[in-house]
Amino acid sequence: MREDIKEFNAVEFVANKFVEAVKNGCSEIVKPYFYEKAYFFGQLNEQVYQSGSILEFYETIDNYGKVSDDYTARIDVISLEKTIAAVRVIEDNWHGYKFTDFLIMNKINGTWKIVAKVYDTL
């Protein structure tokens, strides 16, 4: 049985906060929506890049700052099952990069949190 549409909307809301943060170069926008022990992993320019903590992601978006007006993003809720969700965020023109992000979320104490971010660049 499919989860209630309000859960999809709640997951999409969190993903929109992620996009808002990277668009504005301001990690404070998305910090409340990440689990404090979240991880991220990915490839940038075909090189493996890993950080055990989401703190490096925060530093990166803060240091790069706001994007240009040609930045665009698309959010797709791929799967939502009870307390877990997978969301794909496709971004074009983030400081010259094209990203595909997968945000893995978990509903913790009734609140959706991003627990992992995995990405690749084109």
Secondary structure, 3 states (H helix, E strand, C coil): CCCCHHHHHHHHHHHHHHHHHHHHCCHHHCHHHEEEEEEEEEEECCEEEEECCCHHHHHHHHHHCCCCCCCEEEEEEEEEECCEEEEEEEEEEECCEEEEEEEEEEEECCEEEEEEEEEEEC
